[in-house]
Amino acid sequence: MNLPENQGFFSKSNVIAVVVALFVGLIIGSLVLGVYFNRKFDQLKIQLVEQKNGTQKSGSAANPSSATKEQFIGGTIEKIDGSTLTLNSISEKKIYTIKVTNNTKVTKREFSKDTSPKDTGASLLDLKVKGSVAIGTFENLRDKTEFTADDIFIQLFDNPTSQVTPK
């Protein structure tokens, strides 16, 4: 394109500047949209995994960014009083009061030195005083000793002196 150097708005330098600005704008716009949709995609993946695992809290679908990672506290049941457990956590050196609801999922997890852990269905009736458990919750446990259980893993070991917390 042979344009004279000085022809007002359509001078060679102005046309080049406009083309470069459009090109740069296209690149920046693509990057911004890519980051935006990548975050939305990540939130959707989190929701789908939570739904598949049955670990999604009721408020998480409306606000996926409010979902937190499940935390586990392992220990020995000291007392069962109705829907409340008292847990002695040796690793945390604390006593926890745990509320169990109808939404709490209970699973037996059998550990064997020869095979990987095996999970089977269980109920609250399977909980025993002095039994080894791992309690999962989506609550923030920082500075708390009372919380509601989302998951309870009754831990059964070949070697009763070893304990493992689920990941």
Secondary structure, DSSP 8 states (H G I E B T S, - for coil): ----S--GGG-HHHHHHHHHHHHHHHHHHHHHHHHHHHHHHHHHHHHHHHHHHT---TTTTT-GGG----EEEEEEEEEEETTEEEEEETTTTEEEEEE--TT-EEEEEEE-SSS--EEEE--GGG--TT-EEEEEESS--TT-SEEE-SEEEEEEESSTT------
